[in-house]
Amino acid sequence: MKNGYLAPEGFAEQLAAELGTTERYDRLFLSSAKKPLWAQNTWIEPRILSFSSVSDAAKKLRELGSLWAFYPHQLVRKGSLIQEKLPYFSQKPLPFPCKRPAAPLGSWMLLDEKTLLASPVCSSPFPHGEPHFLETKVPPSRAYLKLWELFTLIGTMPKPGDLCLEIGASPGSWTWVLSQLGARVIAVDRAPLAPEITPHSFLRQDAFALEPMQDIAWLFSDAACTPEKLLRWVEKWLSAKSNANMVCTLKFQGKTDYAIAREFEKIEGSATLHLSHNKHELTWIRINPSGKMN
Ligand SMILES: C[S@@+](CC[C@H](N)C(=O)[O-])C[C@H]1O[C@@H](n2cnc3c(N)ncnc32)[C@H](O)[C@@H]1O
């Protein structure tokens, strides 16, 4: 059975290369591959439906599921008319923190004037896997949106008082997010933080020279380094029996290093995803083996 995999904007060629499929509708690929790294939303086992009119298409979609997002690959006018006849859901920017929407959101597109492709269930509760947040102007860079998106998707985040170690913290927008949640942040970078960012403590040094520490509830890395260097460092923490939840950005220079990405994925309780706020990078997370993320 095939799934539909939607590539993030600007990353369709990465997903095309990963899947090696030619069944493609702009950024959407149909493939029987499992869990590609570069998909931002998965359409679970989409089906083809024939319809006779705009009302008939909307009726058939309503019979399959209640909430739908139209993927405007082509025939945009007709698709919009059908979408207008489907139940409304708010797409207002979300205030953070917010709950992950509980209702399943389907995706659909027009194949031609009388045929559509639809999945009533997709991996993301957000249209096309893209949550939009009410943005503030406080943080020194837009990297904070990665954490807002991740925490909303996984439904968990550091609690007030949790000790977080964050490497590659400059200029400080992740530190800002974590501090706003009430966590105690040890920020590490060779570069300074923006003056308005005031973590619990700041270590200005090479982050990879740091040895594993006790009592760290969450470990974060958005450091500009090779995924291989990061993997060796994470392995050091795991060997030291760290129970920390881990959130790391894997940054690729040029080609995606699939071998290293798969090495990360082999770590127990972990997953790799492409957030819509990621660039040429993936986000790797590890839930501590007790199954609880604090
Ligand atoms: C993309 S920036 C991080 C942005 C940050 N997450 C934020 O929200 O503001 C990457 C950072 O990694 C830092 N970095 C790279 N290698 C490092 C190392 N070995 N030790 C400490 N910091 C490092 C760089 O100095 C840079 O500030």
The ligand as an ORCA input file, in Angstrom:
! r2SCAN-3c Opt
* xyz 0 1
  C      22.443     28.139     14.478
  S      23.351     28.751     15.807
  C      22.286     28.313     17.148
  C      21.086     29.215     17.270
  C      20.393     29.052     18.602
  N      19.763     27.763     18.725
  C      19.344     30.097     18.826
  O      18.176     29.750     18.974
  O      19.676     31.287     18.899
  C      24.660     27.593     15.946
  C      25.625     27.913     17.060
  O      26.476     26.784     17.251
  C      27.666     27.300     17.828
  N      28.724     26.286     17.819
  C      29.208     25.566     16.779
  N      30.190     24.735     17.196
  C      30.321     24.919     18.540
  C      31.164     24.350     19.539
  N      32.067     23.410     19.227
  N      31.015     24.770     20.804
  C      30.122     25.725     21.130
  N      29.290     26.301     20.218
  C      29.402     25.904     18.945
  C      27.965     28.518     16.974
  O      28.836     29.395     17.655
  C      26.555     29.080     16.769
  O      26.299     30.110     17.686
*
